[in-house]
């Protein structure tokens, strides 16, 4: 489940990052809210990648079990 959430966060962060790139390539000064969007995009990408790469915790076998 956490890998799916990480994938959603990463894709959404990339989409917001693309919006930031489009807003900064327009002629004239870049609007201030686009930098806020860029900060949100970076945070979403970093959290999403962390969720994707986080190793799955293995359950420890109970004491006295055969495995």
N, C-alpha and C positions, 0 to 999 in steps of 0.2 A: 504494500500500500504506500509506503514512503517513497518508493521509486517512482510511482505514478504521480505523486504530489510534486516530487522533484522535477519530473519531466514537464509538468504543467507550469511550474514556476520558471523553469529555464526558458521554455518557449515563449511565455508571456513576457519575460524580461528581454528576450531578443526582439520581440515585436516592439516593445517600448523603446529599446535602443535604436531600432530602425527609424522610429518616429523622431527621436532626438536628432539623428543624422539628417533626416529630411528637413527638419526645422532649422538646423544650423547652416545648411547649404543654400537657404533662400537668401536673396540679396538683402542687405541691410542688417541692422543689429539683431542678434538672436533674442527672442523674448525670454524673460527670466523663468517663467514656468517650465520651459523646455529643459532647463538645467535641473529643476526639481524632478522632472520625469526621468532624466538621465541617472540621477542618484537612486531613485526607486528601481530603475532597471538594473543597475549594478548590484543592488542589494538582493533583488529577486534572483538574478543569475547565480550569485555566490551561494545563496541558501539552496537553490535548486540543485546545483552541482554537488553541494555537500550531501544532500539527501540521496542523490543518485550514487555517489561513490562510497557512502557509508556502508561498511561491511555489516552483514546480517549477524546478529548475535545468536550464537549456538546455545541451546539449552544444555546445562550440565546434567550428566546422568545422575540419577538418584543413587544414594549410597546403598549398596547391597544388591544393585541390579546386575543382570548378567552381561550387559553391553559395555 
